[in-house]
Amino acid sequence: MSKKDQKKDPKKDNKQLDKLKSLSVVADDEEESPNFGSMSSDFEPLKVVKLKQPDSNETLDVEIVAEVEMDGKLYGLVTPAQPVVYILEEEGDDDDSDLEQIAPEDFDSIKKQIQEALSQWNVHIEVRADEFILVGDPPEEFYSESELFEAEDDEGESVEYMILVEVDEGSRRFLVTMPVEPVLYPVELLDNDTAIVLEDDQMEELHDIFQNIIDGMGGDEEE
């Protein structure tokens, strides 16, 4: 897979994002009609809750952007309260070079170089709940002057990313990237200001509901 063709999705190995990918599964149309609660406009958050990781006690602060009640339970779409970024290693120095995603457990080997490059923009990376989180208050040009590229997700759809910084280590070159559109996780909202990622059977049941919410959020883009 090459940088030019952009066949690799930096989100591909993320377990939470794999849950969102399962929205392609068709739900049963005969389920009880949902009671739609609050929905934010233009991705303005409703409130911040803790997203619990399925395999650990770690949590990630996320903002609720939509809520829906069904069968006595409250579900929602959430987005990380701080930007999630992906670190890619580029192999080669031309348009056909390959991109490989760096896992959080491999971050230490390049942490110093990445953090130095980001510090010029008043930001740094922290690993939280197995995610790379961008922390800080960068100037507007940090995002507006970023180079864009496209990759394909598991559904074969094009996803656009920004290259925030590049670190050249001679034989190795690294890109810190961020998706242009907000990352959304479908979750169950609990009473104690926490949320949990949905199981596969819940995703199947709620597929159409979440898909309608997502389509509605992007409705203003089509003229």
HELIX and SHEET records of a PDB file:
HELIX    1   1 LYS A   15  LYS A   21  1                                   7    
HELIX    2   2 SER A   22  SER A   24  5                                   3    
HELIX    3   3 PRO A  104  SER A  109  5                                   6    
HELIX    4   4 LYS A  111  SER A  119  1                                   9    
HELIX    5   5 GLU A  141  SER A  144  1                                   4    
HELIX    6   6 ASP A  200  MET A  217  1                                  18    
HELIX    7   7 GLY A  219  GLU A  221  5                                   3    
SHEET    1   A 6 ASN A  35  MET A  39  0                                        
SHEET    2   A 6 THR A  59  MET A  70 -1                                        
SHEET    3   A 6 VAL A  48  LYS A  52 -1                                        
SHEET    4   A 6 THR A 194  VAL A 197  1                                        
SHEET    5   A 6 TYR A 185  LEU A 189 -1                                        
SHEET    6   A 6 LYS A  73  PRO A  80 -1                                        
SHEET    1   B 4 ASP A  98  GLN A 101  0                                        
SHEET    2   B 4 VAL A  84  GLU A  91 -1                                        
SHEET    3   B 4 GLU A 131  GLY A 136 -1                                        
SHEET    4   B 4 VAL A 123  ARG A 128 -1                                        
SHEET    1   C 5 ASP A  98  GLN A 101  0                                        
SHEET    2   C 5 VAL A  84  GLU A  91 -1                                        
SHEET    3   C 5 ARG A 173  PRO A 179 -1                                        
SHEET    4   C 5 SER A 158  ASP A 168 -1                                        
SHEET    5   C 5 GLU A 147  GLU A 152 -1                                        
END                                                                             
